[in-house]
Amino acid sequence: PGGGEWDETTTREEMMHDDMFVVLGDILRGVPWILWAVTIIVFLSFFLTYVKMSTQEKQSKEQYIREHPDLPEICSFPLCGKPLKGIKGEDRVPSKMHPDVPYCSKECRRRDTTENNHRSLALLLKYRSQELEAKRRMEELERSKGIIQLLGELVPNPQGAMNPDPTAPTNTVADKMEREAGVITARRFCEAYVQKHGLAVHHWAWECHAKSGRGCVLIHLSEKAMEHSNGSPLTYIPQRLLLQLDDYTLNDFVRRYDPEEDLVIYVLQRGIEKRHIAVPFRYSVYAPDGGRRRT
């Protein structure tokens, strides 16, 4: 009897287990196969995108460390270049406009403001840090979304289809056109500027390089930049400060250019859709045509 009771209980459990699969099968059969296919494709797409982003981020960090060894911390005034290694943090003189720009003395801070157009550098660092922070938050927001939320965003919104935003396509096109126009303007300006003033600018940049090492020449196309710098919109930015911009093309130019013959120019413009547009160029100053752009 004990064996029969055991067999009966086991049979009852197996029947309940089979009934669960029958119910689940009925539910699955009620869902169209194309919906399952779309769900699987979307899930794989998001999974592969996440893996790709994680891999690219890891590779970029490794490349960043490999290509940019630990640069010595120096005074931010390019014609000084005094090492700050032996100066304690509280004894360093910070910039009044940006906390991450240190000096060895108040005199260097004063000269950098009047002779090196420090206002434009502080403005560039501020705008770029805001862009990077917004980009980081957007990436964190995308990664924090669940699969249900991601799938829900793929479903068209009937309310949005009935009441579309007429300015959305226009804003997108305007942003793209402004960026392309900014690049063209910056390129033509650099070509004319290097041909006319390239030798003088290179002589000044070479003096800065002798004190502070590699760097680029920032040209801020703004009336305020001219006013605050006694008529000169130029700023020499040492390589260590350039790393804060996280601009791979610019840092690649600075890493590869020949200081004896080349100039790396970073043109900063004020936009309408975008708060600013910055474009890097690399020029050979002593080319036969008076200034040849290099890549």
Secondary structure, DSSP 8 states (H G I E B T S, - for coil): -HHHHHHHHHHHHHHHHHHHHHHHHHHHHHS-HHHHHHHHHHHHHHHHHHHHHHHHHHHHHHHHHHHS-----B-SSTTT--B-TTS-GGGSEE-SS-TT-EESSHHHHHHHHHHS-HHHHHHHHHHHHHHHHHHHHHHHHHHH--HHHHHHHHS--HHHHHS--TTHHHHHHHHHHHHHHHHHHHHHHHHHHHHHHHHHHHHHHHHHHHHH-SEEEEEEE-HHHHHHTTT--EEEEEHHHHGGG--HHHHHHHHH--TTTEEEEEEEEE-SSSSEEEEEEEEETTSTTS-EEE-
